[in-house]
Amino acid sequence: QVQLVESGGGLVQAGGSLRLSCAASGIDTSIYAMNWYRGAPGKQRELVATITTRGSTTYADSVKGRFTISRDNAKNTVYLQMNSLKPEDTAAYYCNANRLTRGGAFDYWGQGTQVTVSS
């Protein structure tokens, strides 16, 4: 059974920092692209950051220069370091593991962790 478990969310003042973790079990995350999404009530879920199997990273324009995605394959864990947080970063953050093969697509989600940034 595949599980992605996010942690590290919470309440923080604007300008503060949080580090989210996504611990995976049941899959080898080293062969998956790992993503962080976020979703707020009434808004479409947004792709925040991606790290490929080779370690390349991409970010949404809204978080570039403030957020950093990283992975520790030995721990089967992915992180999202969030600095200079803004109230508009308030959302539930979801971890996603994605892999495309000739046999099909594999796509797994965590349950989310809430981040609330106060002004």
Short mmCIF file of the C-alpha atoms (twelve columns), coordinates in Angstrom:
data_MODEL
# 
_entry.id   MODEL 
# 
loop_
_atom_site.group_PDB 
_atom_site.id 
_atom_site.type_symbol 
_atom_site.label_atom_id 
_atom_site.label_alt_id 
_atom_site.label_comp_id 
_atom_site.label_asym_id 
_atom_site.label_seq_id 
_atom_site.Cartn_x 
_atom_site.Cartn_y 
_atom_site.Cartn_z 
_atom_site.pdbx_PDB_model_num 
ATOM 1   C CA . GLN A 1   0.000   0.000  0.000   1 
ATOM 2   C CA . VAL A 2   1.356   3.374  -1.034  1 
ATOM 3   C CA . GLN A 3   1.267   6.204  1.476   1 
ATOM 4   C CA . LEU A 4   2.492   9.767  1.269   1 
ATOM 5   C CA . VAL A 5   2.379   11.521 4.628   1 
ATOM 6   C CA . GLU A 6   2.915   15.259 4.810   1 
ATOM 7   C CA . SER A 7   3.957   17.074 7.964   1 
ATOM 8   C CA . GLY A 8   5.339   20.421 9.035   1 
ATOM 9   C CA . GLY A 9   2.388   22.665 8.364   1 
ATOM 10  C CA . GLY A 10  1.114   25.172 10.865  1 
ATOM 11  C CA . LEU A 11  0.460   28.792 11.658  1 
ATOM 12  C CA . VAL A 12  3.226   31.300 11.006  1 
ATOM 13  C CA . GLN A 13  3.483   35.065 10.763  1 
ATOM 14  C CA . ALA A 14  4.203   36.747 7.449   1 
ATOM 15  C CA . GLY A 15  7.916   36.704 6.748   1 
ATOM 16  C CA . GLY A 16  8.405   33.476 8.634   1 
ATOM 17  C CA . SER A 17  9.497   30.048 7.467   1 
ATOM 18  C CA . LEU A 18  8.221   26.491 7.499   1 
ATOM 19  C CA . ARG A 19  9.623   23.222 6.204   1 
ATOM 20  C CA . LEU A 20  7.189   20.636 4.931   1 
ATOM 21  C CA . SER A 21  8.101   16.980 4.725   1 
ATOM 22  C CA . CYS A 22  6.565   14.205 2.682   1 
ATOM 23  C CA . ALA A 23  7.470   10.712 3.836   1 
ATOM 24  C CA . ALA A 24  6.642   7.957  1.382   1 
ATOM 25  C CA . SER A 25  6.115   4.264  1.916   1 
ATOM 26  C CA . GLY A 26  5.246   1.550  -0.545  1 
ATOM 27  C CA . ILE A 27  7.119   3.197  -3.416  1 
ATOM 28  C CA . ASP A 28  10.693  4.093  -4.224  1 
ATOM 29  C CA . THR A 29  10.508  7.868  -4.575  1 
ATOM 30  C CA . SER A 30  13.861  7.951  -6.393  1 
ATOM 31  C CA . ILE A 31  12.102  6.808  -9.585  1 
ATOM 32  C CA . TYR A 32  9.238   9.273  -9.264  1 
ATOM 33  C CA . ALA A 33  8.935   12.927 -10.058 1 
ATOM 34  C CA . MET A 34  7.874   14.502 -6.782  1 
ATOM 35  C CA . ASN A 35  5.626   17.516 -6.621  1 
ATOM 36  C CA . TRP A 36  4.139   19.879 -4.098  1 
ATOM 37  C CA . TYR A 37  0.705   21.312 -4.864  1 
ATOM 38  C CA . ARG A 38  -1.416  23.666 -2.842  1 
ATOM 39  C CA . GLY A 39  -5.105  24.315 -2.744  1 
ATOM 40  C CA . ALA A 40  -7.231  26.922 -1.070  1 
ATOM 41  C CA . PRO A 41  -11.022 26.881 -0.739  1 
ATOM 42  C CA . GLY A 42  -12.618 28.151 -3.910  1 
ATOM 43  C CA . LYS A 43  -9.380  28.024 -5.875  1 
ATOM 44  C CA . GLN A 44  -7.947  25.521 -8.321  1 
ATOM 45  C CA . ARG A 45  -5.139  23.364 -6.979  1 
ATOM 46  C CA . GLU A 46  -1.795  24.916 -7.973  1 
ATOM 47  C CA . LEU A 47  1.483   23.171 -8.773  1 
ATOM 48  C CA . VAL A 48  4.039   24.824 -6.495  1 
ATOM 49  C CA . ALA A 49  7.269   22.904 -7.075  1 
ATOM 50  C CA . THR A 50  8.635   19.839 -8.842  1 
ATOM 51  C CA . ILE A 51  11.800  17.832 -8.458  1 
ATOM 52  C CA . THR A 52  12.635  15.264 -11.110 1 
ATOM 53  C CA . THR A 53  14.378  11.935 -10.664 1 
ATOM 54  C CA . ARG A 54  17.582  13.664 -11.762 1 
ATOM 55  C CA . GLY A 55  17.165  16.429 -9.207  1 
ATOM 56  C CA . SER A 56  16.082  19.210 -11.545 1 
ATOM 57  C CA . THR A 57  13.655  21.629 -9.947  1 
ATOM 58  C CA . THR A 58  10.940  23.960 -11.201 1 
ATOM 59  C CA . TYR A 59  8.755   26.415 -9.319  1 
ATOM 60  C CA . ALA A 60  5.604   28.414 -9.750  1 
ATOM 61  C CA . ASP A 61  6.396   32.062 -10.412 1 
ATOM 62  C CA . SER A 62  4.622   33.001 -7.196  1 
ATOM 63  C CA . VAL A 63  7.145   31.111 -5.038  1 
ATOM 64  C CA . LYS A 64  10.399  31.434 -6.989  1 
ATOM 65  C CA . GLY A 65  13.228  32.622 -4.802  1 
ATOM 66  C CA . ARG A 66  11.297  31.827 -1.619  1 
ATOM 67  C CA . PHE A 67  10.592  28.081 -1.742  1 
ATOM 68  C CA . THR A 68  13.037  25.228 -2.227  1 
ATOM 69  C CA . ILE A 69  12.125  21.635 -3.005  1 
ATOM 70  C CA . SER A 70  14.578  18.867 -2.201  1 
ATOM 71  C CA . ARG A 71  14.636  15.116 -1.847  1 
ATOM 72  C CA . ASP A 72  16.441  12.564 0.284   1 
ATOM 73  C CA . ASN A 73  16.165  9.285  -1.549  1 
ATOM 74  C CA . ALA A 74  17.786  7.377  1.309   1 
ATOM 75  C CA . LYS A 75  14.918  8.491  3.553   1 
ATOM 76  C CA . ASN A 76  12.290  8.259  0.809   1 
ATOM 77  C CA . THR A 77  11.317  11.798 1.750   1 
ATOM 78  C CA . VAL A 78  10.755  15.063 -0.082  1 
ATOM 79  C CA . TYR A 79  10.891  18.496 1.497   1 
ATOM 80  C CA . LEU A 80  9.591   21.955 0.773   1 
ATOM 81  C CA . GLN A 81  11.457  24.750 2.510   1 
ATOM 82  C CA . MET A 82  9.272   27.848 2.539   1 
ATOM 83  C CA . ASN A 83  10.813  31.200 3.431   1 
ATOM 84  C CA . SER A 84  9.490   34.753 3.425   1 
ATOM 85  C CA . LEU A 85  5.970   33.432 3.702   1 
ATOM 86  C CA . LYS A 86  3.085   35.653 2.670   1 
ATOM 87  C CA . PRO A 87  -0.614  35.525 3.619   1 
ATOM 88  C CA . GLU A 88  -1.385  34.456 0.052   1 
ATOM 89  C CA . ASP A 89  0.653   31.282 0.647   1 
ATOM 90  C CA . THR A 90  -2.104  30.131 3.000   1 
ATOM 91  C CA . ALA A 91  -3.414  26.815 1.667   1 
ATOM 92  C CA . ALA A 92  -3.425  23.078 2.154   1 
ATOM 93  C CA . TYR A 93  -0.184  21.670 0.726   1 
ATOM 94  C CA . TYR A 94  -0.225  18.276 -0.932  1 
ATOM 95  C CA . CYS A 95  2.606   15.951 -1.851  1 
ATOM 96  C CA . ASN A 96  2.356   14.094 -5.166  1 
ATOM 97  C CA . ALA A 97  4.434   11.291 -6.662  1 
ATOM 98  C CA . ASN A 98  4.169   10.842 -10.420 1 
ATOM 99  C CA . ARG A 99  5.685   8.378  -12.851 1 
ATOM 100 C CA . LEU A 100 4.953   7.600  -16.489 1 
ATOM 101 C CA . THR A 101 5.874   4.207  -17.905 1 
ATOM 102 C CA . ARG A 102 4.973   2.240  -21.007 1 
ATOM 103 C CA . GLY A 103 2.574   0.314  -18.803 1 
ATOM 104 C CA . GLY A 104 0.727   3.385  -17.615 1 
ATOM 105 C CA . ALA A 105 0.840   6.294  -15.254 1 
ATOM 106 C CA . PHE A 106 1.344   6.088  -11.525 1 
ATOM 107 C CA . ASP A 107 0.057   8.967  -9.475  1 
ATOM 108 C CA . TYR A 108 -0.151  9.127  -5.694  1 
ATOM 109 C CA . TRP A 109 -1.262  11.856 -3.298  1 
ATOM 110 C CA . GLY A 110 -0.874  12.641 0.355   1 
ATOM 111 C CA . GLN A 111 -3.676  13.855 2.586   1 
ATOM 112 C CA . GLY A 112 -2.324  17.396 2.815   1 
ATOM 113 C CA . THR A 113 -0.994  19.647 5.536   1 
ATOM 114 C CA . GLN A 114 -2.414  23.079 6.291   1 
ATOM 115 C CA . VAL A 115 -0.244  26.180 6.130   1 
ATOM 116 C CA . THR A 116 -1.689  29.401 7.485   1 
ATOM 117 C CA . VAL A 117 0.225   32.669 7.212   1 
ATOM 118 C CA . SER A 118 -1.040  35.565 9.289   1 
ATOM 119 C CA . SER A 119 -0.464  39.181 8.330   1 
# 
